[in-house]
């Protein structure tokens, strides 16, 4: 594997059944997370807000992975789901 290549891409989605709407995810990583009109967290991919649940999974860019992990750990509802391929 060459320099800068990764074995696995980090993917993230929100389990809205567990979301408390605290907004820490958006505060820590606004590039990936936002609070939707219903007051619950969702992920976005560029300008597109994705649906809640596994259907709304987004690939996290390498430069945002640390912040996504921090948001996941800070989330009071533990609703941020991180997957690797």
FENQUIUR-V730891 format. One record per pair of residues at least 24 apart in sequence whose C-alpha atoms are under 6 Angstrom apart, sorted by the first residue. I is the first residue (numbers start at 1). J is the second residue. If there is no record, write none. Layout:
# FENQUIUR-V730891
i: <I,I>
j: <J,J>
This chain:
# FENQUIUR-V730891
i: <8,8,9,9,10,10,10,10,11,11,11,11,11,11,12,12,12,12,13,13,13,13,14,14,14,14,14,14,15,15,18,18,19,19,20,25,28,29>
j: <84,85,84,85,59,60,83,84,58,59,60,82,83,84,57,58,81,82,54,56,57,81,42,52,53,79,80,81,53,79,77,79,77,79,77,71,71,67>
